[in-house]
Amino acid sequence: MERRKLVIVGSGPAGYTAAIYAARAELEPLVLAGLQFGGQLMLTTDVENYPGFPEGVTGPEMMELFQKQAERFGSTVRMEDATRIDLRRRPFELSTDSGEIQADAVILAMGASARWLGLDSETKLQNRGVSACATCDGALYRGKSMAVVGGGDTAMEEALFLTRFATRVTVIHRRSELRASKIMQERAINHEKIDFLWNSVVETVLGDDFVTGVQVRDVNTGATSELPIEALFVAIGHKPNTELVADQLALDSTGYIKVEPGSTRTSLEGVFCAGDASDPIYRQAVTAAGTGCMAAIDAERWLAAQGLD
């Protein structure tokens, strides 16, 4: 069985940044990048808010640069998924399709996945007017009419943020009232640029190459109508990719890994978490990278205290 001081599970900004710092600390980390390596940024065409890229950069290009930098310092990156993670014993044990690995320390950087509507038309037009992140992509559609699907705080935050760029923002919600907190409801309802389509669901995203509108169905009457828009933001929540460790670590009520405030330490000694798997609030590439740095430093210090560095 292969033995490693440090295994990093995941390869978005959090995983690769952890690998850069860990490799420079001569921990020779192994990164299980996954078959869908690069995380959510692989679904993002233009990243314009990451420092150091004044002209912007595509998500896949950025992740390729992160990977090269991690490998330059001695990280081993494998495009394999972890199929099993056993944190009940030390050294920890992980499995991939190609074998078994023991690790003295583990950094979990599996990220989170946006919840989508599940429409073929939605998938077809992702990055061509369909997005799950207003902060990431809102400015790309400046001067256009937009819609947000959802009724919680995240949806209201997205809608309010998009008013900076949009001519109009329509919130499409399947119920007759919002789930969002009172203050967020009031801000959105009172905003002059925001309209609401109540008791409505998106049936189809319209457009061949780019979004031109959505077909909406009234859940009470069954009547359908078309709403002309040029960008659709899906804000019905995120799901942390924590299934492999769900019964082994302390999680919050929605499945995010709990970490000690101000650190990346989880409820288990020697196990650290970085990025969106422990962050239901910010979910940005730059914050993920920051916690990746923290996790590598936390892991290096823990390994040194155990005499394992």
N, C-alpha and C positions, 0 to 999 in steps of 0.2 A: 504494500500500500504506500502510495506517495505521501511524504510528510512535508508540510510547509509551516513556517512560522506564522504567516498571515495569508488568509484567503479573503478576497473581496468578491462579494456576490452582487453583480450588477455593473453596468458600464455607461451610465449617463454621466453628467458632470460630476456627480457625487463620487461614483465609483472610480472614475479616471483620476480625479483630483486626489482622492485618497491614495491611489496607486503611485502618483507622482511623488507625493510626500513620503510615503512608506518606502519607495525604492531609493529615494535620496537618503533615507535613514538606514539604508542597506538591509532592509528586511526581506528583499527579494520577493515581493508579493505576487501571488497568483490571482489574476482577475478572471472570474467566470463571467464572461461578457454576455453570454446568452445568444441564442439564435437571432433574437430581435435586439441586437446590441445598439447602444447609443441612447436608449430610453426614448422619452416623448419628443426629444429634439429631432429624432429621425422623421417625425411627422410634420416638422415645421420648416417651411420653405425659407423664410427670411427672419433672421434674428438681428434686430436692430438696437436692442437695449443691453447687450453684453459689453462691458467696458473693454476697450482695446480694439474694437472693430468699427471705426468711424463710418465706413461705407456699408456696414452690415455684412452678414455672412449667412450662408444657409446652415440649417441644423446639421445635416449630414457632414458638411465640410468642417464645421466646428468640432464634431465628435471625432472625425478622422485626425484632426490636429491634436486633440486631447490624447487620443490613443498613441500617436507617434511620440508625443512627449513622455507619456508613461513608459513606453517601451525603451525610449532612449536612456532612461535611468536604470533599466534593469527589471522592469515589470514583465511578467509573462502573461500575455492576454490570449485566452482561448475562447473561441466563438461557440461555447457550449452552455447549455442550461444546467443549473443545479437541479437535479431531480429529487434529491433527498438532503435534508440538513438535520443532523442529530446533534443537538446542543446539550443533551442530558449527561454527557460524559466528557471528560477531557483526556487526551486531545479530542477536539470536536471532529465529527466525521461528516463528510459531504460526498455525495455521489453524482456522477454525470453519466452520460451514455457510454463514455469510454473508460470509466474506472472509478476507484474509490480514493479519497484524499483525506488525510488527517491534518488538522490545523490547530496550532497553539492558540491563535486568536482569529476572530472572524469579524469582518465589517459587512453589515447588511446594507446594500444600496440598491435594492430591487425597485425602488420608485413606486409610482402609482399610475393607474390608468384612468383616463377620463371615461365617464359613463356616456355612451352614445345612444341615440334614438333607435339604432338598429335598422336603419333604412338603407337599401342599396344605393339610392340616389345620394344619400348623405356621404357614404363611403366614397362614391365616385367623385364627389366635388370637394373632398377634404383638401385644404390648402388652395382651393380655387373659389373661395368664398365661404366655406364651412370651416369653423374653428371651434376649439374648446377653451381658448385662452384670449380674452380681450386685451389683457396687459401685453401679451406677446404680439398680437396681430391686429389690434384695433386701428392703429395708425396707417396700416396698409390700405384701408378702405376710406380714407379721409374724403369727406364731401359726398358720401353715399348714404342711402337709407339702409338701415340694419335692423335685425331682429334678434332677440334673446329668448331662448326656451328655458323655462324654469320659474320657480316661485319662492325660492329660499334666499337667504342673505347673499350667497354667491351670485345668484342671478341678478339681484338688485345692484350689487357692487359692479358687476359687469355692465349692466345697463347704464348706470350713472357714469362709469368710466368712459363708455362709448359715446356719451353725449359731447365729449370734447371734439370728436371727429365727425360724427354722423349728422346728417340733416334731420333725420328722425330715427328714433329707436322704438320698436314695438316689442313689448314683452308678451310672449305667448305662454299662457298658463292653463293647465288642464282643469283647474278648479275655479271656483268663484271668489276665492280669497287667497291671499298669499300666506306662505309659511314663514316668511322673513320676519325678523324682529320689528317691533313697532317703529323704531326710529328709521330703519332702512325702508320700510314701507312708505312712511311719510315723505322721505326724501324723494323716492322714485315717483310716487303718485303726484306729488306737487311739482315735479320738474316739467317745465314747458316743452321739452323735447321728447318726453316719454309718453307713449300710448300703451294701452293694454288690450289684449284679445283674451277675454275670459272664457273658461270652459272650452278650451280649444286645444287640439293636438295637431302637430305637423304630420301630414300624410305622405307628402313627397316634396323633395327639394327640386326646384325647377332650374333648368339650364343645361346646355350642352357642354360648353367649355368652362363657363363660370356661372355662379349663381345669378339667376335673374328673378327669382321669387320662390315662394313656398305655397303649396296647396294645403289649406288648413281645414280641419273638420270640427264642427261644433259637436261636442260630446252629448249634448242634450237633444238636439234636433236631427243630427246626422247630416246637416247641410254642409256643403263644401264651398270654399271660396279661395281666391288666389290673392296673395299679398305680394306686391312687387317690392323686392329688396335686392341688394347686391352683396350682402354678407349676413350669414347666420351663425350665431354663437350659441353653442349648446352648453348650458350651465345647470345640469341635473346631477352634479356631484362627481366625485372621484372615488376610486376604489384602490386602496393600497395593495400592492402585490406581496402580501405577507402570508399567503396560505401555507407555505412550507414550514413556518415557525409559529403559526397561530396558537398552538397548544403548548408552546415551550417558553414563551416570553410574555411579559405583561404588555397587553395592548389596551388602547382606549376602546370606548364603546363602538367605534366605527372601524376598528381594525388597524389603526395606526400604532406603530411600535412606540411605547413610552420610553423616553430617555430622561435622565436626571437633568434638571434645569441647568443651563449653562455648560452642558457637556453632551457627549454622544453615547455615554454609558447606558446600557439597557439594564434590565432587572437581573441579568446573568453576568457574572464575572467573565471578562475576556471576550464579550460580545458587544459590538458597537454598532450604531445605526446612523447613517447619513442620508441626506436627501429627502425626497418626497415620501418615503416609507414611514417617516416620523414627522412629516410636516403637512398638516391639512390646511395651513393658513397661507403661506407665501407661494410655494410651488413655483419658484423661479430657478432658472439655470444658475444664476449667480449665488443664490442662497444655498442651493444644493452643493455647488463647488465649495462654498465656505465651510459647510458642515463636513464635506469630504476631507478637507484639510484638518479640521478638528478631530475627526475620527482617526486619522492616521497618527496624529500626535498622541491622542488618548491611547491608542493601541500600542504605540512604541513605548510609552511610559509604563503601561501595564506589563508588557513583555519584559521590560528591563527590571521592574520590581519583582517579577517572578524568576529572574535569572535566565530568561529565555531569549533575550535579544541577541 
